[in-house]
Amino acid sequence: MQDRFDVVVVGAGAAAVAALRRLSEARVSVVALEARDRVGGRAHTVLARPGLPVDCCAGWVHSADENLLAAPVERAGFTLDRSPPHWMRQTFNPHFPPDQQAAWRAALAAFEARLDAAAKRGVDRPGSDFLEPGGRWNGLIDAFSSYYNGAEFDQVSILDYAAYEDSGVNWRVREGYGAAVASFADRERVITDCPVATIRHSGPTLMLDTAEGRVTARAIVVTVPTPALAHGRLAFSPGLPDKAEAAAGLPLGLADKVFLGVDDPGSLPVDGHLFGRTDRAETGSYHLRPFGRDYIEVFLGGRCARGLEGAGPGGATAFAIEELGDLMGADFRRGLHPLAETAWALDPWALGSYSHALPGHAGDRATLAAPVESRIFFAGEATHPRFYSTVHGAWESGRRAADEVLASLA
């Protein structure tokens, strides 16, 4: 590849794809350098078996009625499933009867009301400070946080949590959200298998040390996940300690998935839902027959997911099958078979799923997003003040960074 560009985008996830498109439209010389052998980052669709696409991380088009990606996804030929989310509908839960479901929803609503009231006072504290002492539903509330934030509430800033915006309208992409994001990439401007090790900015020209040699640029858009910045996997010379500190305050929580085939899909409702347990945080959330297909999508988050990744390949799948067997019986368990599982904390280019702010670090998103020297710009879901942890938040941040680049070059 050539070694001189107006702009280099580091990464090829949703933020990078958005930045690359905007910069290409402006007719500047631009390339994206991606460490993986594919585009999309944490928006990644795979075939669990022939004809069965599944999203390994990002799967929901959140705030779909306002999401700037919803219309382009449909125009690109993908199918938006507008069925209501399954999250609050419980199926086959003899251990979780309707009166207890109502009590759990009331406890969650009261907890979030306490968080909102505290956030309005402007004091940043862990969300766990506002759990009811000894509350019956605290474990399930933390389980909810592990899917939603990728971490339990003792690791979640209430100011950051309150800043998140969601219209409550959530859709899915039948062919895969990750597949849709990847389809938007200008493949001729993306170099895969090309990790960037160091960005050197001491002189008038920016220099990037890459697996394919040194590349120079007038401006750079950095879109790598926060652990890469916090742990120096992407280094700067001279160093940028403020960026590393901000990235450390915005770690990636962990939300893994397991996909299980079902021999008798007719025994399950379309878009049904189960919680494995209601008395603890270490449990799975089970989406039954998404899109009417014959599989179960399992969500495992936070410390539970990290522990299962530590157990090695197959550990999360075995956990999910055991929980479902306890709920549904031995015959049902025998009709389950593994299709796929994720391990995002072990992915060397991600080290997690999506960002959350640690208590006391709600302001780190703005610090991370701020340009350096008007020529190094930062994007990614962790830099968005309201739509963090989402694909459309990453996309908007990439467009914002691209506009900052163009203003600087002008």
Backbone hydrogen bonds, N-H to C=O, Kabsch-Sander energy under -0.5 kcal/mol:
donor,donor_aa,acceptor,acceptor_aa,energy
5,F,216,T,-1.9
6,D,29,S,-1.1
7,V,29,S,-2.5
8,V,219,A,-1.8
9,V,31,V,-3.1
10,V,8,V,-0.5
10,V,221,V,-3.3
11,G,9,V,-0.8
11,G,33,L,-2.9
14,A,40,G,-0.6
17,V,13,G,-2.8
18,A,14,A,-2.3
19,A,15,A,-2.4
20,L,16,A,-3.0
21,R,17,V,-2.2
22,R,18,A,-2.1
23,L,19,A,-2.6
24,S,20,L,-2.4
25,E,21,R,-2.1
26,A,22,R,-1.1
27,R,24,S,-1.7
28,V,23,L,-1.6
30,V,28,V,-0.7
31,V,7,V,-1.4
32,A,189,R,-2.9
33,L,9,V,-2.8
34,E,32,A,-0.6
34,E,191,I,-2.9
40,G,12,A,-3.2
43,A,40,G,-2.2
44,H,42,R,-0.9
46,V,54,V,-2.4
48,A,46,V,-0.8
48,A,52,L,-2.4
49,R,52,L,-0.6
52,L,49,R,-2.6
54,V,46,V,-2.8
56,C,44,H,-3.0
56,C,54,V,-0.6
58,A,42,R,-1.8
61,V,171,W,-3.3
62,H,60,W,-1.4
64,A,61,V,-0.6
64,A,169,V,-2.9
66,E,63,S,-2.3
67,N,63,S,-1.5
70,A,67,N,-1.2
71,A,67,N,-0.5
73,V,69,L,-2.4
74,E,70,A,-1.7
75,R,71,A,-2.6
76,A,72,P,-1.8
77,G,74,E,-1.9
78,F,73,V,-1.9
80,L,78,F,-0.6
81,D,79,T,-0.6
81,D,172,R,-3.4
82,R,80,L,-0.7
89,R,86,H,-1.9
90,Q,88,M,-0.6
91,T,273,H,-2.8
96,F,93,N,-2.0
100,Q,97,P,-0.7
101,Q,97,P,-2.2
102,A,98,P,-2.3
103,A,99,D,-1.8
104,W,100,Q,-2.6
105,R,101,Q,-2.4
106,A,102,A,-2.2
107,A,103,A,-2.3
108,L,104,W,-2.5
109,A,105,R,-2.3
110,A,106,A,-2.3
111,F,107,A,-2.3
112,E,108,L,-2.6
113,A,109,A,-1.9
114,R,110,A,-1.9
115,L,111,F,-2.1
116,D,112,E,-2.6
117,A,113,A,-2.2
118,A,114,R,-2.2
119,A,115,L,-2.7
120,K,116,D,-2.0
121,R,117,A,-0.7
121,R,118,A,-0.8
122,G,119,A,-1.6
123,V,118,A,-1.0
124,D,122,G,-0.6
125,R,123,V,-0.6
127,G,153,F,-1.1
127,G,156,V,-1.9
128,S,153,F,-1.3
129,D,126,P,-1.5
130,F,127,G,-2.0
131,L,128,S,-1.5
135,G,132,E,-2.8
138,N,135,G,-1.3
140,L,278,T,-0.5
141,I,137,W,-2.4
142,D,138,N,-2.3
143,A,139,G,-2.0
144,F,140,L,-2.6
145,S,141,I,-2.0
146,S,142,D,-2.1
147,Y,143,A,-1.4
148,Y,144,F,-2.5
149,N,145,S,-3.5
150,G,145,S,-1.0
151,A,145,S,-1.0
155,Q,152,E,-2.0
156,V,153,F,-1.2
157,S,357,A,-2.5
158,I,125,R,-2.0
161,Y,157,S,-2.4
162,A,158,I,-2.2
163,A,159,L,-1.1
164,Y,160,D,-0.8
164,Y,161,Y,-0.7
165,E,386,R,-2.2
170,N,168,G,-0.6
171,W,61,V,-1.6
172,R,81,D,-1.8
173,V,59,G,-0.6
174,R,79,T,-2.5
174,R,172,R,-0.6
176,G,173,V,-1.3
180,A,176,G,-1.7
181,V,177,Y,-2.4
182,A,178,G,-2.5
183,S,179,A,-1.7
184,F,180,A,-0.8
184,F,181,V,-1.2
185,A,182,A,-1.4
187,R,185,A,-1.3
189,R,186,D,-2.1
190,V,187,R,-1.4
191,I,32,A,-3.1
192,T,190,V,-0.6
193,D,36,R,-3.4
194,C,34,E,-3.1
197,A,195,P,-0.5
197,A,209,D,-3.0
198,T,209,D,-1.1
199,I,235,A,-2.5
200,R,198,T,-0.5
200,R,207,M,-3.6
201,H,199,I,-0.5
201,H,237,S,-2.4
206,L,217,A,-1.9
207,M,200,R,-2.4
208,L,215,V,-3.3
209,D,198,T,-2.8
210,T,208,L,-0.7
210,T,213,G,-1.6
211,A,195,P,-1.5
213,G,210,T,-1.6
215,V,208,L,-2.3
216,T,3,D,-2.9
217,A,206,L,-2.0
218,R,5,F,-0.7
218,R,6,D,-1.3
219,A,6,D,-1.6
220,I,375,R,-2.4
221,V,8,V,-2.4
222,V,220,I,-0.5
222,V,377,F,-3.6
223,T,10,V,-1.9
223,T,221,V,-0.6
228,A,225,P,-1.2
229,L,225,P,-0.8
229,L,226,T,-0.7
230,A,226,T,-2.8
231,H,227,P,-2.4
232,G,229,L,-0.6
233,R,228,A,-1.0
234,L,228,A,-2.2
235,A,197,A,-2.7
235,A,233,R,-0.6
237,S,199,I,-2.5
243,K,240,L,-0.6
244,A,240,L,-2.0
245,E,241,P,-2.5
246,A,242,D,-2.2
247,A,243,K,-2.7
248,A,244,A,-2.0
249,G,245,E,-1.4
250,L,247,A,-1.2
253,G,251,P,-0.7
253,G,354,Y,-2.9
254,L,150,G,-2.8
255,A,253,G,-0.5
256,D,300,L,-2.9
258,V,298,V,-1.6
259,F,340,A,-3.1
260,L,296,I,-2.3
261,G,337,H,-3.0
262,V,294,D,-1.6
263,D,335,G,-2.4
267,S,264,D,-1.7
268,L,265,P,-2.1
271,D,288,L,-1.1
271,D,289,R,-1.2
272,G,269,P,-1.2
272,G,288,L,-1.2
274,L,286,Y,-1.7
276,G,284,G,-2.5
283,T,281,A,-1.9
285,S,299,F,-2.1
286,Y,274,L,-3.2
287,H,285,S,-0.6
287,H,297,E,-3.2
288,L,272,G,-2.3
288,L,286,Y,-0.7
289,R,287,H,-0.5
289,R,295,Y,-1.6
292,G,289,R,-2.0
293,R,290,P,-2.3
295,Y,293,R,-1.7
296,I,260,L,-2.5
297,E,287,H,-2.5
298,V,258,V,-3.2
298,V,296,I,-0.6
299,F,285,S,-2.8
300,L,256,D,-2.4
302,G,146,S,-0.7
302,G,254,L,-2.3
304,C,301,G,-0.8
305,A,301,G,-1.3
306,R,302,G,-2.1
307,G,303,R,-2.5
308,L,304,C,-2.0
309,E,305,A,-2.4
310,G,306,R,-2.0
311,A,307,G,-0.9
312,G,309,E,-1.5
315,G,312,G,-2.2
318,A,314,G,-2.5
319,F,315,G,-2.0
320,A,316,A,-2.3
321,I,317,T,-2.5
322,E,318,A,-2.2
323,E,319,F,-2.4
324,L,320,A,-2.5
325,G,321,I,-2.3
326,D,322,E,-2.3
327,L,323,E,-1.7
328,M,324,L,-3.2
329,G,325,G,-2.3
333,R,329,G,-2.0
334,R,330,A,-2.1
335,G,331,D,-0.8
335,G,332,F,-1.0
336,L,333,R,-1.7
337,H,261,G,-1.7
339,L,259,F,-2.5
340,A,259,F,-1.4
342,T,257,K,-2.3
346,L,343,A,-1.1
347,D,344,W,-0.8
350,A,347,D,-1.7
351,L,344,W,-0.8
351,L,347,D,-2.1
352,G,344,W,-1.2
353,S,253,G,-3.6
354,Y,253,G,-0.9
356,H,251,P,-1.9
358,L,249,G,-2.3
361,H,358,L,-2.3
364,D,361,H,-1.8
365,R,362,A,-0.9
367,T,363,G,-1.4
368,L,364,D,-2.6
369,A,365,R,-1.9
370,A,366,A,-1.1
372,V,376,I,-2.8
375,R,372,V,-2.1
376,I,372,V,-2.0
377,F,220,I,-3.1
377,F,375,R,-0.5
378,F,369,A,-0.6
379,A,222,V,-2.7
383,T,380,G,-2.3
384,H,381,E,-1.4
390,T,387,F,-1.1
394,A,390,T,-1.9
395,W,391,V,-2.8
396,E,392,H,-2.6
397,S,393,G,-2.1
398,G,394,A,-2.0
399,R,395,W,-2.0
400,R,396,E,-2.4
401,A,397,S,-2.6
402,A,398,G,-2.2
403,D,399,R,-2.2
404,E,400,R,-2.0
405,V,401,A,-2.3
406,L,402,A,-2.5
407,A,403,D,-2.3
408,S,404,E,-2.1
409,L,405,V,-2.9
410,A,406,L,-2.0
